[in-house]
Amino acid sequence: MTAGLRTAGDTNVGKVRATNEDALILEPRLGLYAVLDGMGGANAGDVASQLARDTIRAFVHQHAARTEPRELLEAAIVAGSTAVFDAAQRQPERNGMGTTVVACLVSDPRHAVVAHVGDSRAYLLRGGRLQTLTRDHTIVEELASRGVLTAEEVERHPYKNVLSRNLGAKPDARVDVLELELRPGDRLLLCSDGLYNYASTEAIQYLLGSGDAPEDVAHDLVELAMRGGGGDNVSTLVIEAPPAAPSSTQVVRTTGALTWWKHRQRFLQVASDGGLARNPIVRGLPANDALDLVALSLCQAIYHDLEKSTGVNVWTFAQNLAAGWFERGGDWKPVRSIVDILATSARAVVDDIRAGDRQLGFLLDVAVSRALIVVELALGGLLADRLREVDGDLVELHTSAMDTLEDTTLESIELPESGGERFVDRPTMPFLRPERPSTGSAESAEVVAAIGNLVTIARSRLSPRAELVAQVLVALQTVATESDGNFAAAVLSARELYGIRSVDNAGVMPLFDAFDKARILTAASVRELRAPVAIRMRALRALSTAHQRLVGATTGLVLEAVGPYSERLREVQAVTGELRDAVATAELQRAELEHQFATIVDANLPWGERGTTEW
């Protein structure tokens, strides 16, 4: 019944009393937990608490199978009161003995029943906040609940510890019962008054929320009361609900990252089969060195980004790869080719993982796809920079040519019609020249038809409000079927999708979210496509390639739109760099001071063995 629960209890006689009149019930098999605080003269207090403890435990054991949890716990406590009352009637010297009780019956890891009589308490720690679940059954508390006494008067009242209810005063008992829905990570504390009378609520909350194991928390709470005076018996019992299932992000950061790294040889093999070592970017390097330098570097970058839920390592890899090639005078085509080979390798690894663990494979598919989008974003930024440089060169050349033509006196020179306008030196939207004329789809008619059917299936699964996702699906179909390797179709489609947008999260993020949803929809819809497996694979590959190019082209548009802010950003970064240097200097000075004084130990400081203070 209590699978996944962690429980522990502790009790101590205290520094004043000679006998411990508290008793505990810790029965995980029954899901029964309780703290009892006995009272009465001449050894009667411990007798009362132990008799009530045994009676309650036996009653629950006998009737658990046929009684609802709420009625079961309430009836068990009443039975305990009857047993104590009858025992006191049989032995006059024990007349007046009784006990408090606070009990919890956990019927399943999500449901608990809390019941109490007297001033033993139940607390709930949820989300870092401590709540008192019970109300003390004392005469003063009863008067306060009726408005007769104020909170200040309650604290000073001479009868604040006199009980209005207990087990044993009568044959039956009036029990307060509370049903509670447990949430992942909840902690319940059952305790006698020996804890809260000698420890502050803040200290109880701190220890209960420390994250230590329940047995350590139960012990530390008892020690807390002892340090506060220990004037009474003190008992604590901690119940911890099972933690929440790990989120998808946690799974990717732990199991996902490790599984990805274990498949690195598969990544390298697919990259090698795809011809990475023959790419001009790694020309002159041995095949194994080329694979280690490029493929293994990206595989490792993805691994670290999965571990930390970031994209900085993949971004850095793509920037270094492309920037180094461009600085050597290289053109765009080898970059595009090598990135496509690496993307194919990544998809092959994800497919292998999905074959062994479908859920983990799906989570990694999403995470790795985001990493590949980061690669496209980084490349798009470099392309935008190159395009701005080309724009500037064109402006200078055209202006120089126009000035030369205006100064010449040769009337035989015919100027091109320009409407009297001249180029203006200002940023323009990026212009991407097609590498070759568009000659129609390079795919077969069967694949083109399959792409159309796949997009139709994906659109049928959309809600009427998802207009932007539907537009992205149409654009993907256009890019996938109009050309092969021609970036112009992606640029035109990206411009149509981009339209007029504000350059902020509200303007840009819906578009990229639509890209993600469209990619997931097409991947999920491919199973419904009635076509041979080879045709389905080619259709999905074409749409995946179109998705990467469309995202890259859209990224170029976004980066161009934020161009005016770049200069200001560089200025701010320069100032930030100076501040970071100043902070680093201060940190070094602080570290030196800490090193100087780290070994100074004062034996008079009140540190205990567990690192807690004595006050």
SULURFEN-V159980 format. One record per backbone hydrogen bond with DSSP energy under -1.0 kcal/mol. CO is the residue of the C=O (numbers start at 1). NH is the residue of the N-H. E is the energy in kcal/mol with one decimal. If there is no record, write none. Layout:
# SULURFEN-V159980
co=CO nh=NH e=E
co=CO nh=NH e=E
This chain:
# SULURFEN-V159980
co=2 nh=5 e=-2.0
co=6 nh=240 e=-2.9
co=8 nh=238 e=-3.1
co=10 nh=236 e=-2.9
co=12 nh=234 e=-2.5
co=21 nh=38 e=-2.3
co=23 nh=36 e=-2.8
co=25 nh=34 e=-2.0
co=27 nh=31 e=-1.5
co=27 nh=32 e=-1.9
co=31 nh=106 e=-3.1
co=32 nh=27 e=-2.8
co=33 nh=104 e=-3.4
co=34 nh=25 e=-2.5
co=35 nh=102 e=-2.0
co=36 nh=23 e=-2.3
co=37 nh=100 e=-2.0
co=39 nh=98 e=-2.2
co=41 nh=44 e=-1.6
co=43 nh=47 e=-1.0
co=44 nh=48 e=-2.7
co=45 nh=49 e=-2.2
co=46 nh=50 e=-2.1
co=47 nh=51 e=-2.6
co=48 nh=52 e=-2.5
co=49 nh=53 e=-2.1
co=50 nh=54 e=-2.4
co=51 nh=55 e=-2.1
co=52 nh=56 e=-2.6
co=53 nh=57 e=-2.3
co=54 nh=58 e=-2.2
co=55 nh=59 e=-2.5
co=56 nh=60 e=-2.3
co=57 nh=61 e=-2.0
co=58 nh=62 e=-2.0
co=59 nh=63 e=-2.0
co=60 nh=64 e=-1.4
co=68 nh=72 e=-2.9
co=69 nh=73 e=-2.4
co=70 nh=74 e=-2.0
co=71 nh=75 e=-2.6
co=72 nh=76 e=-2.2
co=73 nh=77 e=-2.0
co=74 nh=78 e=-2.1
co=75 nh=79 e=-2.3
co=76 nh=80 e=-1.8
co=77 nh=81 e=-2.1
co=78 nh=82 e=-2.3
co=79 nh=83 e=-2.2
co=80 nh=84 e=-2.0
co=81 nh=85 e=-2.5
co=82 nh=86 e=-2.7
co=83 nh=87 e=-2.0
co=84 nh=88 e=-2.1
co=85 nh=89 e=-1.9
co=86 nh=90 e=-1.7
co=87 nh=91 e=-1.2
co=91 nh=94 e=-2.2
co=92 nh=95 e=-2.0
co=94 nh=97 e=-1.9
co=98 nh=39 e=-2.7
co=99 nh=167 e=-2.9
co=101 nh=117 e=-2.6
co=102 nh=35 e=-2.3
co=103 nh=115 e=-2.5
co=104 nh=33 e=-2.3
co=105 nh=113 e=-2.1
co=108 nh=111 e=-1.9
co=110 nh=182 e=-2.0
co=111 nh=108 e=-1.3
co=112 nh=180 e=-3.3
co=113 nh=105 e=-2.7
co=114 nh=178 e=-3.2
co=115 nh=103 e=-3.2
co=116 nh=176 e=-1.8
co=117 nh=101 e=-2.6
co=118 nh=137 e=-1.6
co=121 nh=191 e=-2.3
co=122 nh=133 e=-2.7
co=123 nh=189 e=-2.4
co=124 nh=131 e=-2.9
co=125 nh=187 e=-1.9
co=126 nh=129 e=-1.8
co=129 nh=126 e=-2.5
co=131 nh=124 e=-2.9
co=136 nh=138 e=-1.3
co=137 nh=164 e=-2.6
co=137 nh=165 e=-1.2
co=138 nh=142 e=-2.2
co=139 nh=143 e=-2.1
co=140 nh=144 e=-2.4
co=141 nh=145 e=-2.3
co=142 nh=146 e=-1.0
co=143 nh=148 e=-2.4
co=144 nh=147 e=-1.4
co=150 nh=154 e=-2.1
co=151 nh=155 e=-1.6
co=152 nh=156 e=-1.2
co=157 nh=160 e=-1.4
co=159 nh=162 e=-1.5
co=162 nh=139 e=-2.3
co=167 nh=99 e=-1.5
co=176 nh=116 e=-1.9
co=178 nh=114 e=-3.5
co=180 nh=112 e=-2.7
co=183 nh=186 e=-2.4
co=186 nh=241 e=-2.8
co=187 nh=125 e=-3.1
co=188 nh=239 e=-2.7
co=189 nh=123 e=-2.8
co=190 nh=237 e=-2.0
co=191 nh=121 e=-1.8
co=192 nh=195 e=-1.8
co=193 nh=197 e=-1.7
co=195 nh=198 e=-1.4
co=200 nh=204 e=-2.1
co=201 nh=205 e=-2.6
co=202 nh=206 e=-2.2
co=203 nh=207 e=-2.2
co=204 nh=208 e=-2.6
co=205 nh=209 e=-1.9
co=207 nh=210 e=-1.3
co=213 nh=217 e=-2.3
co=214 nh=218 e=-2.9
co=215 nh=219 e=-1.7
co=216 nh=220 e=-2.8
co=217 nh=221 e=-2.5
co=218 nh=222 e=-1.6
co=219 nh=223 e=-2.4
co=220 nh=224 e=-2.2
co=221 nh=225 e=-1.9
co=222 nh=226 e=-2.0
co=223 nh=227 e=-2.3
co=224 nh=228 e=-1.4
co=225 nh=230 e=-1.8
co=226 nh=229 e=-1.3
co=230 nh=15 e=-3.0
co=234 nh=12 e=-2.3
co=235 nh=192 e=-1.6
co=236 nh=10 e=-2.5
co=237 nh=190 e=-2.6
co=238 nh=8 e=-1.8
co=239 nh=188 e=-3.1
co=240 nh=6 e=-2.0
co=242 nh=185 e=-1.1
co=247 nh=251 e=-2.3
co=248 nh=252 e=-2.4
co=249 nh=253 e=-2.4
co=250 nh=254 e=-1.5
co=251 nh=256 e=-3.1
co=252 nh=257 e=-1.7
co=254 nh=258 e=-2.1
co=255 nh=259 e=-2.6
co=256 nh=260 e=-2.5
co=257 nh=261 e=-2.2
co=258 nh=262 e=-1.9
co=260 nh=263 e=-1.1
co=261 nh=264 e=-1.5
co=263 nh=267 e=-1.7
co=264 nh=268 e=-2.5
co=265 nh=269 e=-2.3
co=266 nh=270 e=-2.3
co=267 nh=271 e=-2.1
co=268 nh=272 e=-2.4
co=269 nh=273 e=-2.6
co=270 nh=274 e=-1.8
co=271 nh=276 e=-2.0
co=272 nh=275 e=-1.5
co=275 nh=278 e=-1.2
co=276 nh=279 e=-1.8
co=279 nh=282 e=-1.4
co=280 nh=283 e=-1.3
co=282 nh=285 e=-1.9
co=286 nh=290 e=-2.6
co=287 nh=291 e=-2.3
co=288 nh=292 e=-2.4
co=289 nh=293 e=-2.8
co=290 nh=294 e=-2.2
co=291 nh=296 e=-2.8
co=294 nh=298 e=-2.2
co=295 nh=299 e=-2.5
co=296 nh=300 e=-2.5
co=297 nh=301 e=-2.3
co=298 nh=302 e=-2.7
co=299 nh=303 e=-1.9
co=300 nh=304 e=-2.3
co=301 nh=305 e=-2.2
co=302 nh=306 e=-2.5
co=303 nh=307 e=-2.0
co=304 nh=308 e=-1.6
co=305 nh=310 e=-1.8
co=311 nh=315 e=-2.3
co=312 nh=316 e=-2.3
co=313 nh=317 e=-2.3
co=314 nh=318 e=-2.4
co=315 nh=319 e=-2.5
co=316 nh=320 e=-2.7
co=317 nh=321 e=-2.6
co=318 nh=322 e=-2.4
co=319 nh=323 e=-2.7
co=320 nh=324 e=-2.0
co=321 nh=325 e=-1.4
co=322 nh=326 e=-2.7
co=323 nh=327 e=-2.4
co=325 nh=330 e=-2.3
co=326 nh=329 e=-1.8
co=332 nh=336 e=-2.4
co=333 nh=337 e=-2.4
co=334 nh=338 e=-2.6
co=335 nh=339 e=-2.3
co=336 nh=340 e=-2.0
co=337 nh=341 e=-1.9
co=338 nh=342 e=-2.1
co=339 nh=343 e=-2.4
co=340 nh=344 e=-2.2
co=341 nh=345 e=-2.0
co=342 nh=346 e=-2.3
co=343 nh=347 e=-2.3
co=344 nh=348 e=-2.1
co=345 nh=349 e=-2.0
co=346 nh=350 e=-2.3
co=347 nh=351 e=-2.4
co=348 nh=352 e=-2.0
co=349 nh=353 e=-2.3
co=350 nh=354 e=-2.6
co=351 nh=355 e=-1.8
co=352 nh=356 e=-1.0
co=353 nh=357 e=-2.5
co=357 nh=361 e=-2.8
co=358 nh=362 e=-2.1
co=359 nh=363 e=-2.1
co=360 nh=364 e=-2.6
co=361 nh=365 e=-2.2
co=362 nh=366 e=-2.0
co=363 nh=367 e=-2.3
co=364 nh=368 e=-3.4
co=365 nh=369 e=-2.1
co=366 nh=370 e=-1.9
co=367 nh=371 e=-1.7
co=368 nh=372 e=-2.3
co=369 nh=373 e=-2.0
co=370 nh=374 e=-2.1
co=371 nh=375 e=-1.7
co=372 nh=376 e=-1.9
co=373 nh=377 e=-2.5
co=374 nh=378 e=-2.6
co=375 nh=379 e=-2.5
co=376 nh=380 e=-2.7
co=377 nh=381 e=-2.2
co=378 nh=382 e=-1.9
co=379 nh=383 e=-2.7
co=380 nh=384 e=-2.4
co=381 nh=385 e=-2.0
co=382 nh=386 e=-2.4
co=383 nh=387 e=-2.8
co=384 nh=388 e=-2.2
co=385 nh=389 e=-2.0
co=386 nh=390 e=-2.5
co=387 nh=391 e=-2.9
co=388 nh=392 e=-2.5
co=389 nh=393 e=-2.4
co=390 nh=394 e=-2.8
co=391 nh=395 e=-2.4
co=392 nh=396 e=-2.3
co=393 nh=397 e=-2.7
co=394 nh=398 e=-2.7
co=395 nh=399 e=-2.6
co=396 nh=400 e=-2.6
co=397 nh=401 e=-2.6
co=398 nh=402 e=-2.5
co=399 nh=403 e=-2.5
co=400 nh=404 e=-2.2
co=401 nh=405 e=-2.4
co=402 nh=406 e=-2.1
co=403 nh=407 e=-1.6
co=404 nh=408 e=-1.3
co=410 nh=413 e=-1.2
co=418 nh=421 e=-1.6
co=424 nh=426 e=-1.8
co=444 nh=448 e=-2.5
co=445 nh=449 e=-2.4
co=446 nh=450 e=-2.3
co=447 nh=451 e=-2.7
co=448 nh=452 e=-2.2
co=449 nh=453 e=-2.5
co=450 nh=454 e=-2.7
co=451 nh=455 e=-2.4
co=452 nh=456 e=-2.1
co=453 nh=457 e=-2.5
co=454 nh=458 e=-2.3
co=455 nh=459 e=-2.6
co=456 nh=460 e=-1.8
co=459 nh=462 e=-1.5
co=463 nh=466 e=-1.6
co=465 nh=467 e=-2.2
co=466 nh=470 e=-1.7
co=467 nh=471 e=-2.2
co=468 nh=472 e=-2.1
co=469 nh=473 e=-2.3
co=470 nh=474 e=-2.0
co=471 nh=475 e=-2.3
co=472 nh=476 e=-2.8
co=473 nh=477 e=-2.1
co=474 nh=478 e=-2.2
co=475 nh=479 e=-2.7
co=476 nh=480 e=-2.5
co=477 nh=481 e=-1.6
co=478 nh=482 e=-2.2
co=487 nh=491 e=-2.0
co=488 nh=492 e=-2.5
co=489 nh=493 e=-2.4
co=490 nh=494 e=-2.6
co=491 nh=495 e=-2.4
co=492 nh=496 e=-1.8
co=493 nh=497 e=-2.3
co=494 nh=498 e=-2.8
co=495 nh=499 e=-2.2
co=502 nh=504 e=-1.8
co=504 nh=508 e=-2.9
co=505 nh=509 e=-1.6
co=508 nh=512 e=-1.6
co=509 nh=513 e=-2.9
co=510 nh=514 e=-2.0
co=511 nh=515 e=-1.8
co=512 nh=516 e=-2.1
co=513 nh=517 e=-2.6
co=514 nh=518 e=-2.5
co=515 nh=519 e=-2.2
co=516 nh=520 e=-2.4
co=517 nh=521 e=-2.6
co=518 nh=522 e=-2.3
co=519 nh=523 e=-2.1
co=520 nh=524 e=-2.3
co=521 nh=525 e=-1.8
co=525 nh=528 e=-1.4
co=526 nh=529 e=-1.0
co=529 nh=531 e=-1.4
co=532 nh=536 e=-2.5
co=533 nh=537 e=-2.6
co=534 nh=538 e=-2.2
co=535 nh=539 e=-2.5
co=536 nh=540 e=-2.6
co=537 nh=541 e=-2.5
co=538 nh=542 e=-2.3
co=539 nh=543 e=-2.2
co=540 nh=544 e=-2.2
co=541 nh=545 e=-2.6
co=542 nh=546 e=-2.4
co=543 nh=547 e=-2.2
co=544 nh=548 e=-2.1
co=545 nh=549 e=-2.2
co=546 nh=550 e=-2.5
co=547 nh=551 e=-2.5
co=548 nh=552 e=-2.4
co=549 nh=553 e=-2.6
co=550 nh=554 e=-2.3
co=551 nh=555 e=-2.4
co=552 nh=556 e=-1.9
co=553 nh=557 e=-1.6
co=554 nh=558 e=-2.3
co=555 nh=559 e=-2.9
co=556 nh=560 e=-2.2
co=557 nh=561 e=-2.0
co=558 nh=562 e=-1.6
co=560 nh=563 e=-1.2
co=562 nh=565 e=-1.4
co=563 nh=566 e=-1.9
co=565 nh=569 e=-2.2
co=566 nh=570 e=-2.5
co=567 nh=571 e=-1.9
co=568 nh=572 e=-2.3
co=569 nh=573 e=-2.6
co=570 nh=574 e=-2.0
co=571 nh=575 e=-2.0
co=572 nh=576 e=-2.8
co=573 nh=577 e=-2.5
co=574 nh=578 e=-1.8
co=575 nh=579 e=-2.1
co=576 nh=580 e=-2.7
co=577 nh=581 e=-2.2
co=578 nh=582 e=-2.0
co=579 nh=583 e=-2.6
co=580 nh=584 e=-2.8
co=581 nh=585 e=-2.2
co=582 nh=586 e=-2.1
co=583 nh=587 e=-2.7
co=584 nh=588 e=-2.2
co=585 nh=589 e=-2.1
co=586 nh=590 e=-2.4
co=587 nh=591 e=-2.7
co=588 nh=592 e=-2.2
co=589 nh=593 e=-2.0
co=590 nh=594 e=-2.7
co=591 nh=595 e=-2.4
co=592 nh=596 e=-1.9
co=593 nh=597 e=-1.9
co=594 nh=598 e=-1.0
co=597 nh=600 e=-1.1
co=602 nh=605 e=-1.8
co=605 nh=607 e=-2.0
co=606 nh=614 e=-1.0
co=608 nh=611 e=-1.4
co=612 nh=608 e=-2.5
